[in-house]
């Protein structure tokens, strides 16, 4: 998508997002689902208008004055980062109150197929992580955790890179373009980025979502989802060059360190 900052005749700013014409159905559905999220009182880039123009399909969203959370978190006091994490987890819990539509495929079938594809991608990849097979071993030993998991509306890419801190110091959620329906706990699969920016923020995010009472099943499933994501990250990175390969290789090493080579399902950044 192409993104622009535009102003109306009164000087008020908006985000103008332009997509290809063939994206009409997907972008229209995305806009309508964002409207549902807005009704929940979620702090977000608000959907204003959707339509067609000669250059494609456009979406107008509220403009957010603020700073990317990823830039701010490493500079924050631990208590401030933790409180922002609490807020972020509470927002996510609101988003997850929107149910999936009737008739959607059951999560166990859907995600097992997805994991199979990612395992195959990794095995065919010319590069490998050091001890990368530990991710596969954990997946194969824990597929049963997917049985009877619910599906709800997901932001789809919920991490500090898609969160802004506004001028009042509060979180605002942006970039809903990967929204989907899935296990609500799978939405935490990108918390690895948050933990790399600030372990206190990541800890607060989990505590805020669960109001401090985190079930062990969550940690077991999160390790499964992070293992699955890690496997596909390396083959994904290769076309983008050595810099991205290095990022994903380091992240995989960090994850294996957090989980004691997948022997402890609660990551050490939370245990500490």
Backbone torsions as a table, in degrees:
resi	resn	phi	psi	omega
1	UNK	NA	149.5	171.1
2	UNK	-98.5	137.4	-175.8
3	UNK	-123.9	138.1	-178.8
4	UNK	-135.6	149.9	166.2
5	UNK	-94.1	122.1	-179.7
6	UNK	-122.5	158.3	178.8
7	UNK	-125.7	145.2	173.9
8	UNK	-87.1	-173.8	-174.4
9	UNK	-66.5	-17.5	178.6
10	UNK	-95.9	2.9	178.3
11	UNK	87.3	5.2	179.2
12	UNK	-75.6	135.3	-175.2
13	UNK	-92.2	147.8	176.1
14	UNK	-139.8	159.6	169.3
15	UNK	-91.9	124.2	176.9
16	UNK	-109.7	116.5	-175.2
17	UNK	-114.4	122.6	-175.8
18	UNK	-111.0	127.0	-178.8
19	UNK	-122.2	163.4	178.1
20	UNK	-65.5	150.7	-176.3
21	UNK	-58.3	-35.9	-178.5
22	UNK	-68.5	-8.1	177.8
23	UNK	-87.8	5.9	-171.3
24	UNK	-52.8	-54.6	-175.0
25	UNK	-61.1	-44.3	-178.0
26	UNK	-66.3	-42.7	-177.8
27	UNK	-71.3	-33.5	177.4
28	UNK	-65.9	-44.2	178.3
29	UNK	-63.9	-40.8	178.1
30	UNK	-60.2	-45.4	-179.9
31	UNK	-60.8	-44.3	-178.4
32	UNK	-66.2	-37.5	178.6
33	UNK	-71.0	-34.0	174.4
34	UNK	-63.2	-35.5	176.3
35	UNK	-62.0	-37.7	176.7
36	UNK	-63.6	-43.3	179.3
37	UNK	-62.0	-40.2	-179.2
38	UNK	-59.9	-36.9	-179.1
39	UNK	-64.6	-17.5	179.7
40	UNK	-81.2	-5.5	-177.8
41	UNK	81.6	22.3	179.6
42	UNK	-73.1	136.4	175.5
43	UNK	-75.2	108.6	-169.0
44	UNK	-155.8	169.5	168.4
45	UNK	-71.8	113.9	-169.1
46	UNK	-83.4	136.4	177.3
47	UNK	-73.1	125.3	-176.2
48	UNK	-106.6	-47.8	-174.7
49	UNK	-155.9	146.2	177.1
50	UNK	-132.5	141.4	179.2
51	UNK	-174.5	-171.2	-178.8
52	UNK	-116.4	139.1	172.5
53	UNK	-133.9	178.3	-174.2
54	UNK	-66.9	-19.2	-179.6
55	UNK	-96.5	0.2	179.1
56	UNK	140.7	-144.2	-179.3
57	UNK	-108.3	132.7	-178.7
58	UNK	-118.9	150.5	172.0
59	UNK	-129.0	131.1	175.1
60	UNK	-107.2	127.7	-177.9
61	UNK	-124.6	158.1	175.2
62	UNK	-63.1	146.4	178.5
63	UNK	-87.5	134.6	-179.3
64	UNK	-106.6	116.3	171.7
65	UNK	-87.4	116.9	-178.1
66	UNK	174.3	-162.3	-176.2
67	UNK	-130.8	143.1	176.0
68	UNK	-57.2	134.0	179.5
69	UNK	-59.5	-35.0	-178.3
70	UNK	-60.8	-32.5	178.4
71	UNK	-74.0	-36.8	-173.2
72	UNK	-83.1	-37.3	-169.9
73	UNK	-54.8	-44.7	-178.8
74	UNK	-64.3	-16.4	-177.3
75	UNK	-97.2	-5.8	-172.1
76	UNK	-86.1	154.1	167.1
77	UNK	-62.6	149.1	-176.7
78	UNK	-58.6	-41.2	-178.3
79	UNK	-66.0	-37.0	179.1
80	UNK	-68.0	-42.9	178.2
81	UNK	-63.4	-41.0	179.4
82	UNK	-62.4	-44.8	-179.7
83	UNK	-64.7	-37.2	175.0
84	UNK	-64.9	-35.9	176.0
85	UNK	-63.8	-42.1	176.6
86	UNK	-56.2	-48.3	179.8
87	UNK	-60.2	-41.6	-178.9
88	UNK	-65.2	-41.1	177.0
89	UNK	-66.2	-38.9	179.3
90	UNK	-66.1	-38.4	176.3
91	UNK	-62.4	-44.4	-178.8
92	UNK	-62.1	-38.7	179.3
93	UNK	-61.3	-37.8	175.9
94	UNK	-63.0	-45.9	-179.0
95	UNK	-57.7	-37.5	-175.9
96	UNK	-77.1	1.6	175.9
97	UNK	-79.9	-8.9	178.0
98	UNK	-84.1	118.4	-176.3
99	UNK	-76.4	160.1	173.0
100	UNK	-73.1	154.5	178.0
101	UNK	-66.1	155.9	177.5
102	UNK	-62.8	147.3	174.8
103	UNK	84.7	0.6	179.8
104	UNK	-70.6	148.9	-178.0
105	UNK	-58.2	143.5	-180.0
106	UNK	-65.8	147.8	-172.3
107	UNK	-63.8	-40.1	-178.1
108	UNK	-57.6	-47.9	-179.9
109	UNK	-64.6	-47.3	-177.3
110	UNK	-60.3	-49.0	-172.0
111	UNK	-79.5	-28.9	173.3
112	UNK	-61.3	-41.3	177.3
113	UNK	-62.9	-40.3	179.2
114	UNK	-64.4	-43.2	179.3
115	UNK	-65.8	-38.9	177.4
116	UNK	-58.8	-42.1	180.0
117	UNK	-64.8	-39.9	-178.6
118	UNK	-71.0	-37.3	175.7
119	UNK	-62.5	-42.7	178.6
120	UNK	-63.5	-42.5	177.7
121	UNK	-57.5	-44.5	-177.6
122	UNK	-67.3	-42.9	-178.3
123	UNK	-65.3	-30.3	178.3
124	UNK	-85.3	-11.1	-176.7
125	UNK	-69.3	135.8	-179.9
126	UNK	-69.7	-18.2	177.2
127	UNK	-107.4	155.5	179.0
128	UNK	-138.0	150.4	171.0
129	UNK	-76.2	152.3	167.6
130	UNK	-68.0	122.5	-176.6
131	UNK	64.2	25.7	-179.9
132	UNK	-62.8	-26.0	179.5
133	UNK	-64.5	-16.2	176.8
134	UNK	-64.6	-30.8	175.6
135	UNK	-65.2	-44.8	179.7
136	UNK	-64.3	-43.5	179.6
137	UNK	-59.1	-41.5	-179.7
138	UNK	-66.2	-41.8	178.9
139	UNK	-59.7	-50.0	-175.4
140	UNK	-63.9	-29.3	-178.8
141	UNK	-84.3	-9.3	-171.2
142	UNK	-132.2	17.9	177.8
143	UNK	-60.0	-27.9	-178.0
144	UNK	-61.2	-19.5	-179.2
145	UNK	-67.1	-16.7	-177.8
146	UNK	-80.0	-13.1	-175.8
147	UNK	-63.0	128.3	174.5
148	UNK	64.0	21.4	174.3
149	UNK	-74.2	141.9	-178.8
150	UNK	-76.5	166.0	171.0
151	UNK	-123.5	131.6	179.3
152	UNK	-135.8	174.7	175.2
153	UNK	-67.2	135.7	177.9
154	UNK	-122.8	144.6	170.1
155	UNK	-61.3	-40.6	173.1
156	UNK	98.8	-18.2	-179.1
157	UNK	-154.5	54.5	-168.1
158	UNK	-88.9	99.8	177.9
159	UNK	-158.3	176.6	-172.0
160	UNK	-63.1	-19.6	177.4
161	UNK	-74.8	-16.0	177.6
162	UNK	-116.3	25.0	175.7
163	UNK	-124.2	139.5	175.7
164	UNK	-118.4	152.4	172.8
165	UNK	-106.3	117.2	-174.7
166	UNK	-79.4	-176.9	-174.6
167	UNK	-65.3	-18.7	178.3
168	UNK	-94.0	3.4	177.1
169	UNK	83.1	19.7	-179.5
170	UNK	-112.8	157.9	-178.0
171	UNK	-76.9	138.5	171.9
172	UNK	-128.7	130.0	-177.3
173	UNK	-90.0	133.6	178.8
174	UNK	-129.3	172.9	173.6
175	UNK	57.6	77.6	178.0
176	UNK	-93.3	15.6	-169.8
177	UNK	-74.4	-2.3	173.2
178	UNK	-112.2	18.6	-176.9
179	UNK	-58.8	150.9	-171.1
180	UNK	-163.8	-171.3	173.7
181	UNK	-123.4	131.0	-179.7
182	UNK	-168.8	-175.4	176.0
183	UNK	-58.7	126.0	-179.7
184	UNK	-56.6	-33.8	-178.2
185	UNK	-74.5	-21.4	177.3
186	UNK	-65.9	-23.9	179.7
187	UNK	-59.6	-19.7	179.5
188	UNK	-82.2	2.3	-174.0
189	UNK	-63.9	-18.8	178.5
190	UNK	-97.7	11.6	177.9
191	UNK	-65.3	-14.6	176.7
192	UNK	-59.5	-37.3	178.0
193	UNK	-65.3	-41.2	179.6
194	UNK	-63.9	-43.3	-179.0
195	UNK	-65.3	-32.5	177.5
196	UNK	-71.0	-28.5	177.1
197	UNK	-80.9	-43.0	-178.6
198	UNK	-162.6	113.9	179.4
199	UNK	-65.5	-30.9	179.1
200	UNK	-69.1	-37.3	176.3
201	UNK	-63.6	-46.6	179.6
202	UNK	-61.6	-41.3	178.0
203	UNK	-62.5	-44.5	178.2
204	UNK	-62.7	-36.9	179.5
205	UNK	-60.0	-44.5	178.3
206	UNK	-67.7	-45.9	-179.1
207	UNK	-63.1	-39.0	179.7
208	UNK	-65.8	-38.0	-179.4
209	UNK	-67.7	-41.5	-174.7
210	UNK	-102.3	7.5	-178.9
211	UNK	54.9	37.1	175.3
212	UNK	81.7	-6.1	-178.7
213	UNK	-110.7	84.4	-172.3
214	UNK	-90.9	118.9	-179.9
215	UNK	-73.3	147.0	179.8
216	UNK	-61.6	-32.3	179.5
217	UNK	-60.4	-32.2	177.2
218	UNK	-60.8	-47.6	-177.8
219	UNK	-63.8	-39.3	179.3
220	UNK	-62.7	-43.2	179.6
221	UNK	-71.3	-39.4	-179.8
222	UNK	-60.9	-41.0	177.5
223	UNK	-61.5	-35.0	177.0
224	UNK	-65.8	-47.5	-177.6
225	UNK	-67.3	-37.7	178.4
226	UNK	-69.6	-37.3	176.2
227	UNK	-60.7	-44.7	179.8
228	UNK	-61.9	-46.1	179.3
229	UNK	-62.1	-40.1	-176.9
230	UNK	-62.6	-38.6	-178.3
231	UNK	-61.5	-40.2	-176.7
232	UNK	-83.8	-14.8	-176.1
233	UNK	-66.3	-35.5	-177.7
234	UNK	-70.2	-51.9	176.6
235	UNK	-62.0	-31.0	176.0
236	UNK	-62.7	-38.3	-172.5
237	UNK	-73.6	-28.2	-171.3
238	UNK	-54.2	-47.0	-179.7
239	UNK	-63.1	-18.7	-176.7
240	UNK	-92.2	-3.4	172.9
241	UNK	101.7	177.3	-171.6
242	UNK	-62.0	-34.8	-178.3
243	UNK	-60.3	-45.9	179.1
244	UNK	-69.3	-36.2	176.6
245	UNK	-59.9	-43.5	179.8
246	UNK	-64.0	-39.6	179.4
247	UNK	-60.8	-47.5	-176.6
248	UNK	-72.6	-33.2	176.8
249	UNK	-65.9	-42.8	177.5
250	UNK	-65.0	-41.2	-179.2
251	UNK	-62.5	-42.1	178.0
252	UNK	-61.7	-40.6	177.9
253	UNK	-65.1	-40.2	177.2
254	UNK	-60.7	-45.4	-178.1
255	UNK	-61.8	-46.7	179.1
256	UNK	-62.1	-32.6	175.1
257	UNK	-68.8	-44.0	179.0
258	UNK	-59.6	-37.6	-174.2
259	UNK	-99.6	13.0	-179.8
260	UNK	49.7	53.9	-177.7
261	UNK	55.2	41.4	175.8
262	UNK	66.8	21.2	177.7
263	UNK	-90.5	-24.1	177.6
264	UNK	-118.5	123.5	-174.2
265	UNK	-80.7	-16.6	175.1
266	UNK	-93.9	115.7	-175.2
267	UNK	-62.6	148.3	-173.9
268	UNK	-68.4	-21.4	176.5
269	UNK	-66.8	-24.4	175.3
270	UNK	-87.0	-40.9	-179.0
271	UNK	-59.2	-35.9	-178.7
272	UNK	-72.1	NA	NA
